[in-house]
Each structure stands twice: as C-alpha cells, then as structure tokens.
Amino acid sequence: MKNILVTGGAGFIGSNFIRMVLTEHPDCLVVNLDKLTYAGNLENLADLVGGGAAGTRGAGRTPVPQVPRVTAHDTPYRFVHGDICDAALVARVIDEHHIDTIVNFAAESHVDRSLTGPKIFIETNVTGTLCLLEAARDRNVDRFLQVSTDEVYGALGPEGQFTEQTLLSPNSPYSASKAAADHLVRAFGHTWGLKYNITRCSNNYGPYQFPEKLIPLMIHNALHDKELPVYGDGMQVRDWLYVYDHCTAIWRVLERAAPGEIYNIGGCNEKANLEVVNIILSRLGKPQSLIRHVKDRPGHDRRYAIDAGKIIRELGWKPSVTFEEGIARTIDWYLAGGKWLANVVSGAYQQYYERMYANR
Ligand SMILES: NC(=O)c1ccc[n+]([C@@H]2O[C@H](COP(=O)([O-])OP(=O)(O)OC[C@H]3O[C@@H](n4cnc5c(N)ncnc54)[C@H](O)[C@@H]3O)[C@@H](O)[C@H]2O)c1
C-alpha cells in the first residue's frame, strides 16, 4: 500500500492523476496538498469526495462522459489546503499520513503568466520544490517523483528530438524554474541519496484543463463563436499527449523505475498549433474565419519533439489514446461539462473557495 502525497492535485494533471489512482489502485491513500491558486479547482474532484469539496453534486452539474468515476464512500482521499513552501505543514502532512511517496505536480504552469510575473514561478516551482525535497530527505520518504516538462530542453529546429541526455536550455521563466527544480531534485539524490525520479512530458490535453491553455481556450471560444487568437503564424510545433496517458506513465515510473532515472514522456503526436485549432474548428463545425492571428509571444519556442523511447523500452509504457480519439473525447467533455467551464470562466469557483476556506 502506498501513501501518496500528491501536490497540486486540484490542478489539471494532478486531478486526473488522483482520479486514476483512486479508480485503478484503490489500495493507495492519496493526500492532495494544494494551495488552490487560480488554477486549482476542487470541482475537478467533487465526485470523488462525496459532494463536500465543491458543493456541486446534485446541484444540476451536467454529467461528463469518458472520465472514470469512483464512488464517494470511504474514498481513501484527503485534501489539505496549503502551500508546498510551508515547511511545517509539509512535515506535518508527511508524518500524519505516513507518506511514503511524493508526486510533485504543484507549480505555476503557464508560460504567458511567467512573462508578466516570474517571481511566483521561482517561489512555487523552485523554493516550493526545495521545501518538499528537504522534508522528503529528513523523513526518509521512499520515492520523490518530480513532474517536469519537455520545455526544460529549450527549442528545436525542424529536425531532431529531445532525449534524456539533451542539455537543459530553458527559454522562458517558467521552463527555467522547472529546470532549476530538476537540478535540485538530482542534487538531493546525489548528495543525500534521496530516491527520486524525474519525468519530462510534452503538452497535455484532456478534461479539466484550465481554459487559458491552447486546446480548452480554442474549444471554449469556438463554442461561443468568439475569435480564436493564434500566436504569430501558428506554426509552432508541439507534441500532444492525452492526460490519462501522462498519468499512466507516471504510475509506471513509480512502480518500476530505478531511483535516479529520468524519463521523457510523449505521444509521438507532433502538430502545429494552427493544425490543432483547425481540427477543433472542423469537429465543432465552426468556420476558419474565427481564427485571428495575434502578435507572437516573445521568445516563443518554435518546435518541441520528444523521444520517449526510454520509458517505452525500459518500463513497457505506451500511449493508449490517439490524438484523433483524445481530441474527440476532450471536445465531448467540454461540451457536456459546460457548467464546469462556465464556473471556471466566470470565476465563480474562486468565490466558492473564498467561502469555503477563508476562515479555516
Ligand atoms: N500542462 C502540461 O501540458 C504539462 C506538461 C508537462 C509537465 N507539466 C507539469 O505538470 C504539473 C501540473 O501541470 P498542470 O497543467 O496540471 O498545472 P495547473 O496549473 O493546472 O495546476 C497546478 C496546481 O498546483 C497548485 N499550486 C500552485 N502553487 C502551489 C503551491 N505553492 N502549493 C501548493 N499547490 C500549488 C494549483 O492550485 C493547481 O491546483 C506542473 O508541474 C507542470 O509543470 C504540465
């Protein structure tokens, strides 16, 4: 039995990971430590925790398809509202719940926001990770898994792929903060023998993604016949992976990887942003005239491509969802889960958090 501390579990990937663990590995206890920033949304997990967290159960929330659910009764899940930079809290959570595994998703994750306000990226992504590492080392946690990103490698030209040996050359404050965290994790392994793994995944998409990111933003705007803002010529290339497959890869690493190993995770799905936008428009039956090319992001990386051969060869993982299938599921989810999206976009869920947690 694993007692897993998942940080950032109210965010997009963290909540999908918790959903997968509670559904497929019910012998595990999951403790979710999340600060509930603008990107943390307990509605992502409302059906797992018996209607308490988000207060939307039975309140007319539209059922959403294609996402496995677990029953609320006796769910081995605890939520702790707090900051990974709070050393005393992190230590208490590890002790109280006999945590043996930490999976660190908590982060400021949006490149655009890192351009306008990089400081919080250093605080959470670097100082926060350091705080978790110190606690993990001092409490002899069995495994520390750092959820990193392919963005730490920088950008590629038209050819080639990132491997685990590629030098880290981050280009944005976001990716620089993630690279710094990766170095710290490795240093704790080297210096104090902390048993760690680092995973570096390409772009994720799927249910519960905050609509500031490309795919949910475009789906939301297209659904409302709003303009679709595409940076520059839209020919920036990314590899796309359905979020569930990222979660199974992380689980595979926890189960099978030797300590100290780093794994790239990707979907072999390179697509230009404009191509992704056109796929969304055509599935929704909306015209291409909705696309509006806007000024490009400064320093925008042109192309990422990831060689995920190591995790495929060594751990026997492979993606299970094709892009065509994944994007169809994602669009269906956003269509059916309109209330979730409406709450997020209107900021109603933020007010809910205020009501629920301001006095705790
Ligand atoms: N989204 C992607 O495509 C992608 C790809 C590869 C790697 N990653 C990495 O995966 C992780 C999760 O990404 P995401 O897209 O789910 O992010 P997200 O922004 O949706 O969620 C981040 C979560 O972390 C929480 N958080 C932020 N600061 C915190 C703090 N100081 N203490 C505790 N909780 C805090 C937020 O409340 C939120 O719930 C990140 O580390 C990111 O770098 C993301």
The ligand as an SDF file (V2000), in Angstrom:
LIG
                    3D

 44 48  0  0  0  0  0  0  0  0999 V2000
    0.0400   21.0440  -18.6910 N   0  0  0  0  0  0  0  0  0  0  0  0
    1.0040   20.4530  -19.3990 C   0  0  0  0  0  0  0  0  0  0  0  0
    0.8760   20.2980  -20.6060 O   0  0  0  0  0  0  0  0  0  0  0  0
    2.2530   19.9530  -18.7190 C   0  0  0  0  0  0  0  0  0  0  0  0
    3.1770   19.2140  -19.4620 C   0  0  0  0  0  0  0  0  0  0  0  0
    4.3220   18.7030  -18.8190 C   0  0  0  0  0  0  0  0  0  0  0  0
    4.5120   18.9440  -17.4750 C   0  0  0  0  0  0  0  0  0  0  0  0
    3.6040   19.6930  -16.7710 N   0  0  0  0  0  0  0  0  0  0  0  0
    3.8340   19.8800  -15.3330 C   0  0  0  0  0  0  0  0  0  0  0  0
    2.8050   19.1760  -14.6760 O   0  0  0  0  0  0  0  0  0  0  0  0
    2.4600   19.8190  -13.4560 C   0  0  0  0  0  0  0  0  0  0  0  0
    0.9820   20.0830  -13.4150 C   0  0  0  0  0  0  0  0  0  0  0  0
    0.6160   20.8820  -14.5360 O   0  0  0  0  0  0  0  0  0  0  0  0
   -0.9080   21.3510  -14.7410 P   0  0  0  0  0  0  0  0  0  0  0  0
   -1.0600   21.7090  -16.1640 O   0  0  0  0  0  0  0  0  0  0  0  0
   -1.8080   20.3480  -14.1200 O   0  0  0  0  0  0  0  0  0  0  0  0
   -0.9090   22.6860  -13.8630 O   0  0  0  0  0  0  0  0  0  0  0  0
   -2.1280   23.5020  -13.2780 P   0  0  0  0  0  0  0  0  0  0  0  0
   -1.7140   24.9340  -13.3670 O   0  0  0  0  0  0  0  0  0  0  0  0
   -3.4140   23.0760  -13.9010 O   0  0  0  0  0  0  0  0  0  0  0  0
   -2.1960   23.0550  -11.7380 O   0  0  0  0  0  0  0  0  0  0  0  0
   -1.2390   23.4410  -10.7970 C   0  0  0  0  0  0  0  0  0  0  0  0
   -1.7950   23.1130   -9.4260 C   0  0  0  0  0  0  0  0  0  0  0  0
   -0.7840   23.4430   -8.4530 O   0  0  0  0  0  0  0  0  0  0  0  0
   -1.4020   24.1680   -7.3880 C   0  0  0  0  0  0  0  0  0  0  0  0
   -0.3860   25.0240   -6.7780 N   0  0  0  0  0  0  0  0  0  0  0  0
    0.2190   26.1020   -7.3300 C   0  0  0  0  0  0  0  0  0  0  0  0
    1.0850   26.6460   -6.4640 N   0  0  0  0  0  0  0  0  0  0  0  0
    1.0450   25.8740   -5.3470 C   0  0  0  0  0  0  0  0  0  0  0  0
    1.7290   25.9090   -4.0960 C   0  0  0  0  0  0  0  0  0  0  0  0
    2.6370   26.8550   -3.8360 N   0  0  0  0  0  0  0  0  0  0  0  0
    1.4440   24.9660   -3.1740 N   0  0  0  0  0  0  0  0  0  0  0  0
    0.5120   24.0010   -3.4320 C   0  0  0  0  0  0  0  0  0  0  0  0
   -0.1750   23.9340   -4.5830 N   0  0  0  0  0  0  0  0  0  0  0  0
    0.0890   24.8550   -5.5340 C   0  0  0  0  0  0  0  0  0  0  0  0
   -2.5240   24.9480   -8.0590 C   0  0  0  0  0  0  0  0  0  0  0  0
   -3.5120   25.3640   -7.1210 O   0  0  0  0  0  0  0  0  0  0  0  0
   -3.0420   23.9280   -9.0610 C   0  0  0  0  0  0  0  0  0  0  0  0
   -4.0080   23.0880   -8.4710 O   0  0  0  0  0  0  0  0  0  0  0  0
    3.3110   21.0950  -13.4110 C   0  0  0  0  0  0  0  0  0  0  0  0
    4.4120   20.8550  -12.5660 O   0  0  0  0  0  0  0  0  0  0  0  0
    3.7420   21.3060  -14.8440 C   0  0  0  0  0  0  0  0  0  0  0  0
    4.9880   21.9560  -14.8940 O   0  0  0  0  0  0  0  0  0  0  0  0
    2.4810   20.2030  -17.3600 C   0  0  0  0  0  0  0  0  0  0  0  0
  1  2  1  0
  2  3  2  0
  2  4  1  0
  4  5  1  0
  4 44  2  0
  5  6  2  0
  6  7  1  0
  7  8  2  0
  8  9  1  0
  8 44  1  0
  9 10  1  0
  9 42  1  0
 10 11  1  0
 11 12  1  0
 11 40  1  0
 12 13  1  0
 13 14  1  0
 14 15  2  0
 14 16  1  0
 14 17  1  0
 17 18  1  0
 18 19  2  0
 18 20  1  0
 18 21  1  0
 21 22  1  0
 22 23  1  0
 23 24  1  0
 23 38  1  0
 24 25  1  0
 25 26  1  0
 25 36  1  0
 26 27  1  0
 26 35  1  0
 27 28  2  0
 28 29  1  0
 29 30  1  0
 29 35  2  0
 30 31  1  0
 30 32  2  0
 32 33  1  0
 33 34  2  0
 34 35  1  0
 36 37  1  0
 36 38  1  0
 38 39  1  0
 40 41  1  0
 40 42  1  0
 42 43  1  0
M  CHG  2   8   1  16  -1
M  END
$$$$
